[in-house]
């Protein structure tokens, strides 16, 4: 089986951000030790021996673990490190980065860092309960380069309440001055199970959100980043290989509390309950997908990529024409979709309303 990815979820954080609805809890040493033990047991019970092409350790905040715990985890994951491993990403907060951590990650084969910057604006940071500032971040990025990492992703959150285009422009200017290879940008979504929702904070209006989205795209493309996925920008050759596995509907393992996976045609979700996970009750649901459902995932995920879906590859994979299964033609006619070089893609001018277009398709 080619291109199998591996996602590991670490649910611990040193503090909880106000916008986050991921599976997370405050770090507690006893829980972390028990969790790593269960994580190893889950992997040993469920991994079926495929060659792993990408590893992504996310969270939560993986860097909230102690060095000893990180080393224990990375040492165990060496079973997946082979010449076929193309990308090994570790998520961290900027305040956790130091030479000891970086050398540890380097030693065990991590070759990509993903860092949640979110903003440099004091008011935004206060609202999100984040702790970085530009000068500190600049020093840490310099240190990362000195240790030898040449593949860094920085996250940016925009469209916060009270955020203006002026604040966004300043954030983008500072973020790009750090010269990351990859940038992920996310419009703030106020979700049910978050502090912001409990505080009854509201999303900004859609027109302002759309203007910010369009500004980000133009700004980053002008600087030489390719806008290759709805929320993601990369310098040439630095697209997120692990995330491409998701968007290309390829198979991947998800291990840990709250993780999801897709293996042998089965999509599954793990429990979000830490207490259940620590009892060895890992899975909360799994679904063996019918061919039509697999094709729907292929379409929905593939259209997140600005290049879109290759018609010939779709036919080779499923032995049916895409336009015979989905109402492609009327959406080409009304301009929601475009056809270019053998690919069907969402019209670049309509990326912002892609969810509405996908609903017409599926």
PyMOL commands that set and color helices and strands:
alter all, ss='L'
color gray80, all
select helices_A, chain A and resi 29-46+62-64+67-80+94-96+99-107+122-128+134-147+165-177+195-198+206-222+241-247+274-278+291-302+311-318+322-325+328-333+348-361
alter helices_A, ss='H'
color red, helices_A
select strands_A, chain A and resi 4-10+12-13+25-26+52-59+87-92+112-118+152-158+182-187+226-229+232-234+252-255+260-263+266-270+283-288+309-310+337-340+343-346
alter strands_A, ss='S'
color yellow, strands_A
deselect
rebuild
show_as cartoon
